[in-house]
């Protein structure tokens, strides 16, 4: 039994890269969610237009994380 080390290294690299991207996107989503004023509101955070932009950014980041997770589950689960 031979191991194709090049393919194994490629799979490891892609998996590590996607993991880092998902963690960063989720962290950015949490930061945007907090900036929008959800949870404990920070003092001095402006309301209005900036709040809507921060909420939209948070939703986009969380949606991207959900899409990556759903695609991974689709790859794993046969059907």
Phi and psi restraints in degrees (value plus and minus 20) as a CYANA .aco file:
   2 UNK   PHI    -127.7   -87.7
   2 UNK   PSI     126.7   166.7
   3 UNK   PHI    -126.2   -86.2
   3 UNK   PSI     109.0   149.0
   4 UNK   PHI    -104.2   -64.2
   4 UNK   PSI      73.6   113.6
   5 UNK   PHI     -84.4   -44.4
   5 UNK   PSI     -51.9   -11.9
   6 UNK   PHI     -84.5   -44.5
   6 UNK   PSI     -63.5   -23.5
   7 UNK   PHI     -87.6   -47.6
   7 UNK   PSI     -61.8   -21.8
   8 UNK   PHI     -82.0   -42.0
   8 UNK   PSI     -61.3   -21.3
   9 UNK   PHI     -85.7   -45.7
   9 UNK   PSI     -59.0   -19.0
  10 UNK   PHI     -83.8   -43.8
  10 UNK   PSI     -63.5   -23.5
  11 UNK   PHI     -83.2   -43.2
  11 UNK   PSI     -62.4   -22.4
  12 UNK   PHI     -82.3   -42.3
  12 UNK   PSI     -64.2   -24.2
  13 UNK   PHI     -83.3   -43.3
  13 UNK   PSI     -64.4   -24.4
  14 UNK   PHI     -85.9   -45.9
  14 UNK   PSI     -62.3   -22.3
  15 UNK   PHI     -82.1   -42.1
  15 UNK   PSI     -63.9   -23.9
  16 UNK   PHI     -84.5   -44.5
  16 UNK   PSI     -62.9   -22.9
  17 UNK   PHI     -83.1   -43.1
  17 UNK   PSI     -65.6   -25.6
  18 UNK   PHI     -84.7   -44.7
  18 UNK   PSI     -58.5   -18.5
  19 UNK   PHI     -81.8   -41.8
  19 UNK   PSI     -64.6   -24.6
  20 UNK   PHI     -83.7   -43.7
  20 UNK   PSI     -62.4   -22.4
  21 UNK   PHI     -82.5   -42.5
  21 UNK   PSI     -63.3   -23.3
  22 UNK   PHI     -85.7   -45.7
  22 UNK   PSI     -61.8   -21.8
  23 UNK   PHI     -84.4   -44.4
  23 UNK   PSI     -62.0   -22.0
  24 UNK   PHI     -86.5   -46.5
  24 UNK   PSI     -62.7   -22.7
  25 UNK   PHI     -83.3   -43.3
  25 UNK   PSI     -61.4   -21.4
  26 UNK   PHI     -85.5   -45.5
  26 UNK   PSI     -60.8   -20.8
  27 UNK   PHI     -83.5   -43.5
  27 UNK   PSI     -62.3   -22.3
  28 UNK   PHI     -84.2   -44.2
  28 UNK   PSI     -56.4   -16.4
  29 UNK   PHI     -83.9   -43.9
  29 UNK   PSI     -62.9   -22.9
  30 UNK   PHI     -84.5   -44.5
  30 UNK   PSI     -60.5   -20.5
  31 UNK   PHI     -84.8   -44.8
  31 UNK   PSI     -61.8   -21.8
  32 UNK   PHI     -87.3   -47.3
  32 UNK   PSI     -58.1   -18.1
  33 UNK   PHI     -82.1   -42.1
  33 UNK   PSI     -62.7   -22.7
  34 UNK   PHI     -87.4   -47.4
  34 UNK   PSI     -59.2   -19.2
  35 UNK   PHI     -85.0   -45.0
  35 UNK   PSI     -50.5   -10.5
  36 UNK   PHI     -92.4   -52.4
  36 UNK   PSI     -34.1     5.9
  37 UNK   PHI      82.7   122.7
  37 UNK   PSI     -12.1    27.9
  38 UNK   PHI    -103.7   -63.7
  38 UNK   PSI     131.9   171.9
  39 UNK   PHI      63.1   103.1
  39 UNK   PSI    -156.7  -116.7
  40 UNK   PHI    -106.9   -66.9
  40 UNK   PSI      96.5   136.5
  41 UNK   PHI     -88.6   -48.6
  41 UNK   PSI     114.8   154.8
  42 UNK   PHI    -101.8   -61.8
  42 UNK   PSI     125.0   165.0
  43 UNK   PHI     -89.7   -49.7
  43 UNK   PSI     121.2   161.2
  44 UNK   PHI      61.5   101.5
  44 UNK   PSI      -9.8    30.2
  45 UNK   PHI    -102.6   -62.6
  45 UNK   PSI     103.4   143.4
  46 UNK   PHI     -89.4   -49.4
  46 UNK   PSI     128.6   168.6
  47 UNK   PHI    -125.8   -85.8
  47 UNK   PSI     149.2   189.2
  48 UNK   PHI      82.9   122.9
  48 UNK   PSI    -144.9  -104.9
  49 UNK   PHI     -81.5   -41.5
  49 UNK   PSI     -61.8   -21.8
  50 UNK   PHI     -84.9   -44.9
  50 UNK   PSI     -54.3   -14.3
  51 UNK   PHI     -86.4   -46.4
  51 UNK   PSI     -60.6   -20.6
  52 UNK   PHI     -86.6   -46.6
  52 UNK   PSI     -60.3   -20.3
  53 UNK   PHI     -86.1   -46.1
  53 UNK   PSI     -60.3   -20.3
  54 UNK   PHI     -87.4   -47.4
  54 UNK   PSI     -58.5   -18.5
  55 UNK   PHI     -85.4   -45.4
  55 UNK   PSI     -63.0   -23.0
  56 UNK   PHI     -83.2   -43.2
  56 UNK   PSI     -60.2   -20.2
  57 UNK   PHI     -83.6   -43.6
  57 UNK   PSI     -63.4   -23.4
  58 UNK   PHI     -82.4   -42.4
  58 UNK   PSI     -64.0   -24.0
  59 UNK   PHI     -83.8   -43.8
  59 UNK   PSI     -61.0   -21.0
  60 UNK   PHI     -84.2   -44.2
  60 UNK   PSI     -61.8   -21.8
  61 UNK   PHI     -84.4   -44.4
  61 UNK   PSI     -64.6   -24.6
  62 UNK   PHI     -86.8   -46.8
  62 UNK   PSI     -56.9   -16.9
  63 UNK   PHI     -85.4   -45.4
  63 UNK   PSI     -58.0   -18.0
  64 UNK   PHI     -84.6   -44.6
  64 UNK   PSI     -61.8   -21.8
  65 UNK   PHI     -82.9   -42.9
  65 UNK   PSI     -62.6   -22.6
  66 UNK   PHI     -84.4   -44.4
  66 UNK   PSI     -59.1   -19.1
  67 UNK   PHI     -85.0   -45.0
  67 UNK   PSI     -62.0   -22.0
  68 UNK   PHI     -84.9   -44.9
  68 UNK   PSI     -63.0   -23.0
  69 UNK   PHI     -84.3   -44.3
  69 UNK   PSI     -62.2   -22.2
  70 UNK   PHI     -85.5   -45.5
  70 UNK   PSI     -59.0   -19.0
  71 UNK   PHI     -85.7   -45.7
  71 UNK   PSI     -60.6   -20.6
  72 UNK   PHI     -82.8   -42.8
  72 UNK   PSI     -61.8   -21.8
  73 UNK   PHI     -86.0   -46.0
  73 UNK   PSI     -58.2   -18.2
  74 UNK   PHI     -83.3   -43.3
  74 UNK   PSI     -55.6   -15.6
  75 UNK   PHI     -91.3   -51.3
  75 UNK   PSI     -54.0   -14.0
  76 UNK   PHI    -101.9   -61.9
  76 UNK   PSI     -64.6   -24.6
  77 UNK   PHI    -102.6   -62.6
  77 UNK   PSI     102.4   142.4
  78 UNK   PHI     -92.6   -52.6
  78 UNK   PSI     127.3   167.3
